[in-house]
């Protein structure tokens, strides 16, 4: 429940930071989803679009690293507060 509250808070923050035109588009998508497919179908479509975007981003970064002859290394240890000086 706590994580869902944080996600909702983050979504509200992202909405408030968005351009008013984008806010209108988001509201339009939700209103249209309720009329046509339902909100669940819209959420599933957006998740699929997000997954595709992540795959494309990874693919581009791997290709750029290969082209620059600089392999991508995964970060094995995360920074902590002491590292952020």
DRENFI-445970 format. One line per 4 residues: their letters; for each residue x, z, y of N, C-alpha, C, CB. Coordinates in nm, 2 decimals. Glycine has a CB too. Example, Ala and Ser with C-alpha at 12.3 -4.5 7.8 and 13.67 -1.06 7.14 Angstrom:
<pts>
AS) 1.32:0.78:-0.57:1.23:0.78:-0.45:1.32:0.78:-0.33:1.13:0.90:-0.45  1.28:0.71:-0.22:1.37:0.71:-0.11:1.29:0.79:0.00:1.41:0.57:-0.06
</pts>
This chain:
<pts>
XXXX) 0.08:0.00:-0.12:0.00:0.00:0.00:0.09:0.00:0.13:-0.09:0.12:0.00  0.20:0.08:0.12:0.29:0.08:0.24:0.35:-0.06:0.27:0.40:0.19:0.22  0.39:-0.13:0.16:0.45:-0.26:0.18:0.35:-0.36:0.23:0.50:-0.31:0.04  0.22:-0.35:0.19:0.12:-0.44:0.24:0.10:-0.42:0.39:-0.01:-0.42:0.16
XXXX) 0.10:-0.29:0.43:0.09:-0.26:0.57:0.20:-0.31:0.65:0.08:-0.11:0.59  0.32:-0.31:0.60:0.44:-0.36:0.67:0.43:-0.51:0.68:0.57:-0.32:0.60  0.38:-0.58:0.57:0.37:-0.72:0.58:0.26:-0.76:0.68:0.33:-0.78:0.44  0.15:-0.69:0.68:0.04:-0.71:0.78:0.10:-0.69:0.92:-0.08:-0.62:0.75
XXXX) 0.17:-0.59:0.94:0.23:-0.56:1.07:0.33:-0.67:1.12:0.31:-0.43:1.08  0.41:-0.72:1.02:0.50:-0.83:1.05:0.42:-0.96:1.08:0.59:-0.86:0.93  0.31:-0.98:1.01:0.23:-1.10:1.04:0.17:-1.09:1.18:0.12:-1.12:0.93  0.12:-0.98:1.21:0.07:-0.96:1.35:0.17:-0.98:1.45:0.00:-0.82:1.36
XXXX) 0.29:-0.93:1.43:0.40:-0.95:1.53:0.44:-1.10:1.54:0.52:-0.87:1.48  0.45:-1.17:1.43:0.48:-1.31:1.43:0.37:-1.38:1.51:0.50:-1.36:1.29  0.24:-1.35:1.48:0.13:-1.41:1.55:0.14:-1.39:1.70:0.00:-1.36:1.50  0.17:-1.27:1.74:0.18:-1.24:1.88:0.30:-1.30:1.95:0.19:-1.09:1.90
XXXX) 0.41:-1.32:1.88:0.53:-1.39:1.93:0.51:-1.54:1.94:0.65:-1.35:1.85  0.41:-1.59:1.86:0.39:-1.74:1.86:0.34:-1.79:1.99:0.30:-1.78:1.74  0.37:-1.92:2.01:0.31:-1.99:2.13:0.16:-1.99:2.12:0.37:-2.13:2.14  0.09:-1.98:2.23:-0.06:-1.98:2.22:-0.12:-2.10:2.15:-0.12:-1.97:2.36
XXXX) -0.05:-2.21:2.16:-0.10:-2.33:2.09:-0.09:-2.31:1.94:-0.02:-2.46:2.13  0.02:-2.25:1.90:0.04:-2.22:1.76:-0.06:-2.12:1.71:0.18:-2.17:1.73  -0.09:-2.02:1.79:-0.19:-1.92:1.76:-0.32:-1.98:1.73:-0.20:-1.81:1.87  -0.36:-2.08:1.82:-0.48:-2.15:1.80:-0.49:-2.23:1.67:-0.51:-2.24:1.92
XXXX) -0.37:-2.29:1.64:-0.37:-2.37:1.51:-0.38:-2.27:1.39:-0.23:-2.44:1.50  -0.32:-2.15:1.40:-0.33:-2.06:1.29:-0.48:-2.02:1.27:-0.24:-1.93:1.31  -0.54:-1.98:1.38:-0.68:-1.94:1.38:-0.77:-2.05:1.33:-0.73:-1.90:1.51  -0.74:-2.18:1.37:-0.82:-2.29:1.32:-0.80:-2.31:1.17:-0.77:-2.42:1.40
XXXX) -0.68:-2.29:1.12:-0.66:-2.31:0.97:-0.74:-2.21:0.90:-0.51:-2.29:0.94  -0.75:-2.08:0.95:-0.82:-1.98:0.88:-0.97:-2.01:0.88:-0.80:-1.84:0.94  -1.02:-2.05:1.00:-1.16:-2.08:1.01:-1.20:-2.20:0.93:-1.20:-2.11:1.16  -1.12:-2.30:0.92:-1.14:-2.42:0.84:-1.14:-2.38:0.69:-1.04:-2.53:0.87
XXXX) -1.05:-2.30:0.66:-1.03:-2.26:0.51:-1.16:-2.18:0.47:-0.91:-2.16:0.50  -1.22:-2.10:0.55:-1.34:-2.03:0.51:-1.45:-2.13:0.49:-1.38:-1.93:0.62  -1.45:-2.23:0.56:-1.56:-2.33:0.55:-1.54:-2.42:0.43:-1.58:-2.41:0.68  -1.42:-2.47:0.41:-1.40:-2.57:0.31:-1.35:-2.51:0.17:-1.29:-2.67:0.35
XXXX) -1.22:-2.48:0.16:-1.17:-2.44:0.03:-1.17:-2.29:0.00:-1.03:-2.49:0.02  -1.18:-2.21:0.11:-1.16:-2.07:0.09:-1.02:-2.03:0.13:-1.19:-2.03:-0.05  -1.01:-1.91:0.17:-0.88:-1.86:0.22:-0.77:-1.86:0.11:-0.90:-1.72:0.28  -0.81:-1.82:-0.01:-0.72:-1.81:-0.12:-0.65:-1.95:-0.15:-0.79:-1.76:-0.25
XXXX) -0.73:-2.06:-0.15:-0.67:-2.19:-0.17:-0.57:-2.22:-0.06:-0.78:-2.29:-0.18  -0.61:-2.19:0.06:-0.52:-2.21:0.18:-0.39:-2.13:0.16:-0.58:-2.17:0.31  -0.40:-2.01:0.12:-0.28:-1.93:0.10:-0.19:-1.99:-0.01:-0.32:-1.78:0.06  -0.25:-2.03:-0.12:-0.17:-2.10:-0.23:-0.10:-2.22:-0.18:-0.26:-2.13:-0.35
XXXX) -0.17:-2.30:-0.10:-0.11:-2.43:-0.04:0.00:-2.39:0.05:-0.22:-2.51:0.04  -0.01:-2.29:0.13:0.10:-2.25:0.23:0.22:-2.20:0.15:0.04:-2.15:0.33  0.19:-2.12:0.04:0.30:-2.07:-0.04:0.38:-2.19:-0.10:0.25:-1.98:-0.15  0.31:-2.29:-0.15:0.37:-2.40:-0.21:0.45:-2.48:-0.10:0.27:-2.50:-0.27
XXXX) 0.40:-2.49:0.02:0.48:-2.56:0.13:0.60:-2.48:0.16:0.39:-2.57:0.25  0.59:-2.34:0.16:0.70:-2.26:0.19:0.81:-2.27:0.08:0.65:-2.11:0.20  0.77:-2.27:-0.04:0.86:-2.29:-0.15:0.94:-2.42:-0.14:0.79:-2.28:-0.29  0.86:-2.53:-0.11:0.93:-2.66:-0.09:1.03:-2.66:0.02:0.82:-2.77:-0.06
XXXX) 0.99:-2.59:0.13:1.08:-2.58:0.25:1.21:-2.50:0.21:1.01:-2.51:0.37  1.20:-2.40:0.14:1.32:-2.32:0.09:1.41:-2.40:0.01:1.27:-2.19:0.02  1.35:-2.48:-0.09:1.43:-2.56:-0.18:1.50:-2.67:-0.10:1.34:-2.63:-0.28  1.43:-2.73:0.00:1.49:-2.83:0.08:1.61:-2.77:0.17:1.39:-2.90:0.18
XXXX) 1.59:-2.65:0.22:1.69:-2.59:0.30:1.82:-2.56:0.22:1.64:-2.46:0.36  1.79:-2.51:0.10:1.90:-2.48:0.00:1.98:-2.61:-0.03:1.86:-2.41:-0.12  1.90:-2.71:-0.06:1.96:-2.84:-0.10:2.05:-2.89:0.01:1.85:-2.94:-0.14  2.00:-2.89:0.14:2.07:-2.94:0.25:2.20:-2.85:0.27:1.99:-2.93:0.38
XXXX) 2.19:-2.72:0.26:2.31:-2.64:0.28:2.41:-2.66:0.17:2.27:-2.49:0.29  2.37:-2.68:0.05:2.46:-2.70:-0.06:2.53:-2.84:-0.04:2.39:-2.70:-0.20  2.46:-2.94:0.00:2.51:-3.07:0.03:2.61:-3.06:0.14:2.40:-3.17:0.06  2.58:-2.99:0.25:2.67:-2.98:0.36:2.80:-2.91:0.32:2.60:-2.91:0.48
XXXX) 2.79:-2.80:0.24:2.90:-2.73:0.19:2.99:-2.82:0.10:2.86:-2.60:0.12  2.93:-2.89:0.02:3.00:-2.98:-0.07:3.08:-3.09:0.01:2.91:-3.05:-0.17  3.01:-3.14:0.11:3.07:-3.24:0.19:3.19:-3.19:0.27:2.96:-3.30:0.29  3.17:-3.06:0.31:3.28:-3.00:0.39:3.39:-2.94:0.30:3.23:-2.89:0.48
XXXX) 3.37:-2.96:0.16:3.46:-2.90:0.06:3.47:-2.75:0.08:3.59:-2.96:0.07  3.35:-2.68:0.10:3.35:-2.54:0.12:3.24:-2.49:0.04:3.33:-2.50:0.28  3.27:-2.44:-0.08:3.16:-2.39:-0.17:3.08:-2.28:-0.12:3.22:-2.36:-0.31  2.96:-2.27:-0.15:2.87:-2.16:-0.11:2.90:-2.04:-0.20:2.72:-2.20:-0.11
XXXX) 2.92:-1.93:-0.14:2.94:-1.80:-0.21:2.83:-1.71:-0.19:3.08:-1.73:-0.17  2.78:-1.65:-0.29:2.67:-1.56:-0.27:2.72:-1.42:-0.23:2.58:-1.54:-0.41  2.65:-1.36:-0.15:2.69:-1.23:-0.10:2.66:-1.12:-0.20:2.62:-1.19:0.04  2.75:-1.05:-0.25:2.73:-0.95:-0.36:2.71:-0.81:-0.30:2.84:-0.95:-0.46
XXXX) 2.76:-0.78:-0.19:2.74:-0.65:-0.13:2.67:-0.67:0.01:2.87:-0.57:-0.12  2.57:-0.60:0.03:2.50:-0.61:0.16:2.56:-0.52:0.26:2.35:-0.57:0.14  2.56:-0.56:0.39:2.61:-0.47:0.50:2.53:-0.35:0.51:2.62:-0.54:0.63  2.59:-0.24:0.55:2.52:-0.12:0.58:2.54:-0.09:0.73:2.57:0.00:0.50
XXXX) 2.48:0.02:0.78:2.48:0.05:0.92:2.63:0.07:0.98:2.41:0.18:0.95  2.72:0.11:0.89:2.86:0.13:0.94:2.93:0.00:0.97:2.94:0.21:0.83  2.88:-0.11:0.89:2.94:-0.24:0.91:2.89:-0.31:1.04:2.91:-0.33:0.79  2.79:-0.26:1.10:2.72:-0.33:1.21:2.77:-0.28:1.35:2.58:-0.31:1.20
X) 2.90:-0.24:1.36:2.95:-0.19:1.48:2.97:-0.29:1.59:3.08:-0.11:1.46
</pts>
